[in-house]
Amino acid sequence: MRKLSYFIACSLDGFIGDEQGDASAMFRFMNEEYLDFLKTEFPETMATHGRRPLGLDHLENKRFDTVIQGRGSYELALKEGITSPYAHLREYVASRSLAVSPDPHVEIIADDLLGRVHALKAEEGGLDIYLCGGARLAGELLDEIDELVIKTYPLVYGTGMPMFGTGLDIKEFTLDGVRTFTNGVLVRTYTRQR
């Protein structure tokens, strides 16, 4: 069975961006040490349009071959004219309002999100599934999340978009590891307790 991993950036106070989901304040922490870690451990989580200018298109996927993101996360790419932000992965966008995909490489999941995620997790072989966000989608899929990889940046937003939508039952995860970086970023990995 393939894992669904919520790989997410957040502030010290647990926000993945401001009220509109903008996380650009976190970009300034992308120093050489941290970028080397991402290239080595999670190269496929870097969007295609960011990989190309950095000369990283040659990097193979190590952990994930599929990405699921919500409409809000996908909309950030669309505003920049990018219709396939993760062209190096199979791309799915969970959206009830986006009727037609603007890119043949991106499949829209409009109905039965849980059923589609179950089917993706049950596929034989392949790598795991990268849950890109955002908060509402992560909340809907909380029971399906097998792993959390939380990149915590040394910022306090005070208010903004939380990691998960509200109204959730308590779920327990076990800490697997913590990586620290000289720029103040922590990367914590947790496994779901089942």
Secondary structure per residue as TSV (DSSP state, phi and psi in degrees):
chain	resnum	aa	ss	phi	psi
A	1	M	-	360.0	133.2
A	2	R	-	-80.2	148.9
A	3	K	-	-91.8	148.4
A	4	L	E	-101.7	117.9
A	5	S	E	-114.8	122.4
A	6	Y	E	-87.9	101.3
A	7	F	E	-101.7	108.4
A	8	I	E	-141.8	146.8
A	9	A	E	-96.8	141.1
A	10	C	E	-150.3	164.4
A	11	S	E	-82.4	173.0
A	12	L	T	-58.6	-31.2
A	13	D	T	-96.3	19.1
A	14	G	S	83.2	18.7
A	15	F	E	-100.7	137.5
A	16	I	E	-91.9	1.3
A	17	G	E	170.1	-178.8
A	18	D	S	-73.0	-169.8
A	19	E	T	-59.3	-28.1
A	20	Q	T	-94.2	0.5
A	21	G	-	91.1	5.0
A	22	D	-	-72.6	120.0
A	23	A	-	-113.1	19.2
A	24	S	G	-63.5	-20.8
A	25	A	G	-62.2	-23.6
A	26	M	G	-80.1	-17.2
A	27	F	G	-62.0	-28.9
A	28	R	G	-66.5	-11.2
A	29	F	G	-89.6	5.8
A	30	M	-	-82.4	74.6
A	31	N	-	-90.7	179.7
A	32	E	H	-62.5	-43.5
A	33	E	H	-60.3	-46.6
A	34	Y	H	-69.9	-41.1
A	35	L	H	-62.9	-39.7
A	36	D	H	-60.4	-40.4
A	37	F	H	-60.8	-48.9
A	38	L	H	-62.1	-42.0
A	39	K	H	-62.9	-37.7
A	40	T	H	-79.6	-43.8
A	41	E	H	-96.9	-35.7
A	42	F	-	-138.8	52.6
A	43	P	G	-62.0	-31.3
A	44	E	G	-72.9	-12.9
A	45	T	G	-81.5	-7.9
A	46	M	S	-85.4	127.7
A	47	A	-	-60.6	148.0
A	48	T	H	-54.5	-44.2
A	49	H	H	-68.0	-17.5
A	50	G	H	-90.4	-30.0
A	51	R	H	-68.9	-41.1
A	52	R	T	-61.0	-50.5
A	53	P	T	-64.1	-26.7
A	54	L	T	-86.0	-1.8
A	55	G	T	69.5	35.9
A	56	L	-	-108.1	10.0
A	57	D	T	-60.9	-23.3
A	58	H	T	-76.8	-13.8
A	59	L	-	-70.5	131.7
A	60	E	-	-81.7	154.1
A	61	N	-	-68.5	131.3
A	62	K	S	-104.5	-40.9
A	63	R	S	-112.2	-34.1
A	64	F	E	-126.9	144.8
A	65	D	E	-123.2	-0.2
A	66	T	E	-139.5	142.6
A	67	V	E	-128.7	139.2
A	68	I	E	-121.8	128.6
A	69	Q	E	-135.9	159.5
A	70	G	E	-83.6	170.2
A	71	R	H	-61.2	-41.3
A	72	G	H	-61.8	-43.7
A	73	S	H	-64.5	-43.3
A	74	Y	H	-65.4	-36.1
A	75	E	H	-60.6	-33.0
A	76	L	H	-60.0	-40.7
A	77	A	H	-70.1	-43.3
A	78	L	H	-59.0	-37.0
A	79	K	H	-62.3	-24.9
A	80	E	T	-94.1	5.4
A	81	G	T	81.1	16.2
A	82	I	-	-102.3	113.9
A	83	T	S	-96.1	-15.1
A	84	S	-	-134.8	78.9
A	85	P	T	-68.2	-20.7
A	86	Y	T	-126.5	61.1
A	87	A	T	-63.3	-17.6
A	88	H	T	-87.0	3.2
A	89	L	S	-129.0	164.0
A	90	R	E	-74.2	128.6
A	91	E	E	-111.7	131.1
A	92	Y	E	-128.5	139.8
A	93	V	E	-122.8	122.6
A	94	A	E	-85.1	115.0
A	95	S	-	-157.5	130.5
A	96	R	S	-90.8	-15.7
A	97	S	S	-102.3	-19.1
A	98	L	-	-89.5	102.0
A	99	A	-	-73.1	-40.2
A	100	V	S	-128.1	136.9
A	101	S	-	-71.0	135.1
A	102	P	S	-79.7	0.9
A	103	D	S	-143.8	134.5
A	104	P	T	-65.6	-17.9
A	105	H	T	-84.0	-13.2
A	106	V	E	-108.4	122.0
A	107	E	E	-99.3	132.2
A	108	I	E	-89.4	131.9
A	109	I	E	-105.8	101.0
A	110	A	-	-94.6	-30.8
A	111	D	S	-130.8	154.5
A	112	D	-	50.5	55.2
A	113	L	H	-57.2	-46.0
A	114	L	H	-61.7	-41.6
A	115	G	H	-61.8	-41.3
A	116	R	H	-67.0	-40.6
A	117	V	H	-65.6	-41.8
A	118	H	H	-58.4	-43.6
A	119	A	H	-64.9	-41.3
A	120	L	H	-64.3	-41.4
A	121	K	H	-67.4	-29.9
A	122	A	H	-83.2	-8.1
A	123	E	-	-59.5	144.5
A	124	E	S	-79.3	142.4
A	125	G	S	66.4	-168.3
A	126	G	S	78.1	-179.2
A	127	L	-	-97.3	-173.3
A	128	D	E	-83.8	-176.9
A	129	I	E	-113.0	127.3
A	130	Y	E	-94.0	115.4
A	131	L	E	-90.5	111.3
A	132	C	E	-87.1	-23.3
A	133	G	E	122.7	174.3
A	134	G	-	-108.7	-154.1
A	135	A	H	-60.4	-46.2
A	136	R	H	-65.1	-43.8
A	137	L	H	-64.3	-44.5
A	138	A	H	-60.9	-37.5
A	139	G	H	-65.0	-42.3
A	140	E	H	-64.4	-32.8
A	141	L	T	-102.2	9.9
A	142	L	G	-51.9	-42.9
A	143	D	G	-66.1	-18.8
A	144	E	G	-95.5	-12.1
A	145	I	-	-73.8	123.8
A	146	D	-	-97.9	-23.3
A	147	E	E	-147.7	143.0
A	148	L	E	-115.5	130.0
A	149	V	E	-121.7	106.0
A	150	I	E	-109.8	115.3
A	151	K	E	-92.2	106.3
A	152	T	E	-99.0	122.1
A	153	Y	E	-98.4	146.5
A	154	P	S	-77.1	62.1
A	155	L	-	-133.4	148.1
A	156	V	-	-117.1	119.0
A	157	Y	-	-84.1	-34.4
A	158	G	S	84.2	-38.6
A	159	T	S	-156.0	159.3
A	160	G	S	154.6	-155.7
A	161	M	E	-90.9	120.6
A	162	P	E	-73.6	166.6
A	163	M	S	-63.8	-34.4
A	164	F	S	-130.8	148.7
A	165	G	-	-60.7	162.4
A	166	T	S	-84.4	171.3
A	167	G	S	78.6	30.9
A	168	L	-	-100.1	152.3
A	169	D	-	-76.6	156.2
A	170	I	-	-66.6	132.9
A	171	K	-	-126.2	145.4
A	172	E	-	-112.2	137.0
A	173	F	E	-126.3	152.3
A	174	T	E	-106.2	132.3
A	175	L	E	-70.0	124.4
A	176	D	E	-99.2	-30.8
A	177	G	E	-176.3	158.2
A	178	V	E	-134.1	131.5
A	179	R	E	-115.7	131.4
A	180	T	E	-113.4	151.3
A	181	F	-	-130.4	154.0
A	182	T	T	-65.2	-18.8
A	183	N	T	-81.4	0.3
A	184	G	S	94.8	-3.7
A	185	V	-	-77.8	140.5
A	186	L	E	-115.4	140.5
A	187	V	E	-121.3	113.5
A	188	R	E	-108.7	138.3
A	189	T	E	-119.0	130.7
A	190	Y	E	-127.3	146.8
A	191	T	E	-111.8	141.0
A	192	R	E	-67.7	134.4
A	193	Q	-	-85.3	119.7
A	194	R	-	-112.9	360.0
